[in-house]
Amino acid sequence: MIAVNFSSLRNSLKKYCDKVYQDSEPIIITRRNDENVVLITESEYNNLMENAYIRKSTANYKRLLESIEQLKNGKVKKVDDLDE
């Protein structure tokens, strides 16, 4: 992950946006007197928001982990087999 100051980002915004997209790597934007911010792609942002939503519900998150474990252990059924 690279860090750039706000002035550098402003002068080369397209370059840094392209880098974030092409490298799938966030960029930290440093600011002298304020908190730093992070530049990421929209798809990465959406992924983070989806994960945060799923993890908000303890029951949903537990069910997701159980499903992942079942998949790892081969305890899955095809949709066609569910009717039987």
Backbone hydrogen bonds, N-H to C=O, Kabsch-Sander energy under -0.5 kcal/mol:
donor,donor_aa,acceptor,acceptor_aa,energy
2,I,26,P,-0.8
4,V,28,I,-2.8
6,F,30,T,-1.4
9,L,5,N,-2.2
10,R,6,F,-2.7
11,N,7,S,-2.1
12,S,8,S,-1.4
13,L,10,R,-0.7
16,Y,12,S,-2.2
17,C,13,L,-2.7
18,D,14,K,-2.7
19,K,15,K,-2.0
20,V,16,Y,-2.3
21,Y,17,C,-2.1
22,Q,18,D,-3.2
23,D,19,K,-2.5
24,S,20,V,-0.9
25,E,20,V,-0.7
27,I,39,L,-1.8
28,I,2,I,-2.8
29,I,37,V,-3.6
30,T,4,V,-2.8
30,T,28,I,-0.7
37,V,29,I,-2.0
39,L,27,I,-3.0
40,I,38,V,-0.6
45,Y,41,T,-2.2
46,N,42,E,-2.9
47,N,43,S,-2.1
48,L,44,E,-2.3
49,M,45,Y,-2.5
50,E,46,N,-2.4
51,N,47,N,-2.4
52,A,48,L,-2.3
53,Y,49,M,-2.3
54,I,50,E,-2.5
55,R,51,N,-2.3
56,K,52,A,-1.0
56,K,53,Y,-0.6
57,S,53,Y,-0.7
57,S,54,I,-0.6
58,T,56,K,-0.7
61,Y,57,S,-2.6
62,K,58,T,-2.5
63,R,59,A,-2.3
64,L,60,N,-2.3
65,L,61,Y,-2.4
66,E,62,K,-2.3
67,S,63,R,-2.3
68,I,64,L,-2.3
69,E,65,L,-2.2
70,Q,66,E,-2.4
71,L,67,S,-2.2
72,K,68,I,-2.4
73,N,69,E,-1.9
74,G,71,L,-1.3
75,K,70,Q,-2.7
76,V,74,G,-1.3
81,D,78,K,-0.8
82,L,78,K,-0.7
82,L,79,V,-1.1
83,D,80,D,-0.7
84,E,81,D,-0.9
